Amino acid sequence: MHDIIIVGAGPAGLTAALYAKRADKSVLLIEKENFGGQITHSPKVENYPTLMQISGNELAQMMLDQVMEHGADIELAEVQGITDMGEFKRVSTDMGEFEAEAVIICSGSKHRQLGLENENDLIGKGVSYCAVCDGAFFAGTDIAIVGGGNTALQEAVMLSEYCSHVTVVQNLSYMTGEARLVSQLERRPNVTTVFDTLVTELIEDDKLEGIKLRNSKTGEESTLAVEGLFVAIGQKPENECFENITRLNEYGYIVADEGCLTDTEGIFVAGDCRTKAVRQITTACSDGAVAALAACRYIDSKK
């Protein structure tokens, strides 16, 4: 029996573990894949306070080392569900069951991908899923962004500020984002929009050099030379196994505010898997601290 079980070891989970251990709580951190979450795919991080530049892998390793130095227990396992047992919570995994007085869910979310053959190989070599994170690296270059929702449109507006040219590729015949964002894009002289178009291939020579496009209505194929491709077709939270223990919104995110409280006593949530407006490393760390302190208060209130 631990005081707190933390599900997921991205920035939110690692920060939660750090704060919980510093509050003298016993902590079990359960991670199914890689410590650090999505940041491990970022070759360069330049928006983390105090660090001018660092790779995502290095930052994740530093976070993990700090948590281990404080004595958190770690289990490599995939969480399959959580059961509220009243006085404690039972976390079921593919490696067995674990129990704690409180649970913090930090399962994160994954960017939806295009599903192209060499897509993963080109992450950090021209392919990105976050314009806020990586946009500045493409200043003065021609780039493309895939998507037509608010996120894609907002990122296209931002990228147009410092990229030479931005091509917005939308698979529908219209944008699904807000009209005001569409209007902003239409006023940008260095932005071109193509509708009813799919990205069918990524052209590379050790890094991205261009993309192949196909019009879904006419079948016409073309090639576009770009140095960067931003994919903004949504995110997918990994919360299916928690729907019995807490409320999810229509997109699958756990419903919680900045207090990181769920509607189940003793269950807290932090990071990209919860309902929120901004999903960045710094906001995930903030959530981790808030959720850990809330979990500590919950445990202490029962004594």
Secondary structure as GFF3:
##gff-version 3
##sequence-region A 1 303
A	DSSP	beta_strand	2	7	.	.	.	ID=ss1
A	DSSP	alpha_helix	11	22	.	.	.	ID=ss2
A	DSSP	beta_strand	27	31	.	.	.	ID=ss3
A	DSSP	three_ten_helix	37	41	.	.	.	ID=ss4
A	DSSP	alpha_helix	56	69	.	.	.	ID=ss5
A	DSSP	beta_strand	73	76	.	.	.	ID=ss6
A	DSSP	beta_strand	79	84	.	.	.	ID=ss7
A	DSSP	beta_strand	89	93	.	.	.	ID=ss8
A	DSSP	beta_strand	96	105	.	.	.	ID=ss9
A	DSSP	beta_strand	109	111	.	.	.	ID=ss10
A	DSSP	three_ten_helix	120	122	.	.	.	ID=ss11
A	DSSP	beta_strand	127	128	.	.	.	ID=ss12
A	DSSP	alpha_helix	131	134	.	.	.	ID=ss13
A	DSSP	three_ten_helix	135	138	.	.	.	ID=ss14
A	DSSP	beta_strand	142	146	.	.	.	ID=ss15
A	DSSP	alpha_helix	150	159	.	.	.	ID=ss16
A	DSSP	beta_strand	165	169	.	.	.	ID=ss17
A	DSSP	alpha_helix	179	186	.	.	.	ID=ss18
A	DSSP	beta_strand	191	194	.	.	.	ID=ss19
A	DSSP	beta_strand	197	204	.	.	.	ID=ss20
A	DSSP	beta_strand	208	215	.	.	.	ID=ss21
A	DSSP	beta_strand	221	225	.	.	.	ID=ss22
A	DSSP	beta_strand	228	231	.	.	.	ID=ss23
A	DSSP	beta_strand	235	237	.	.	.	ID=ss24
A	DSSP	three_ten_helix	240	242	.	.	.	ID=ss25
A	DSSP	beta_strand	267	269	.	.	.	ID=ss26
A	DSSP	alpha_helix	281	301	.	.	.	ID=ss27
###
